[in-house]
């Protein structure tokens, strides 16, 4: 479960004030809104990469407002993926597990499991500089899932992919979410993505975050229309 209780976030002249959000456990939620509205800021506040001035961030019922990012149990895929260019695909899947001092046997088993689920078994020895856009997205997702997080945050994870690749990854995201029961918050500008994925829909506009009915996504408007 993800809950924001009247949080305020300030960064220079930019501010979000009294933002509230509630996403039930095991739910796939989508957050839409125009460029510069603060969608990424909200994700960063949830995972601990950005401090909140006031209010509370609760994950699965625990107040984590002042917790360090690594202690929150949050998997995060940033918009730029933040992959390490000199590291192999295997290295990315192992990274969070090594940081947590997992055993070699556990790391081996988890990497094999993730590679199978994500369809990247043949890529494990490659460096990420040699991957396609869709392959890179799968690796970033695998790294975020590797330590079995309780919450998954995705910042425009399918941006700039061709339609066929995006559709395949939408299917993968829903499948992974259903298998793991992860509470997921997915930021996108794409109404097609939102329609295919959302169980809950939120829109951020003029500093106000509101839940909207899924029916708002139908009929489909032009792809990448800003909400």
Beta strands, then each sheet from edge to edge (+ up, - down):
strand 1: 2-11
strand 2: 14-23
strand 3: 28-33
strand 4: 54-59
strand 5: 62-63
strand 6: 74-77
strand 7: 151-155
strand 8: 183-187
strand 9: 200-205
strand 10: 208-212
sheet 1: 2+ 1- 4+ 5-
sheet 2: 6+ 7+ 8+ 3+ 9+ 10-
end
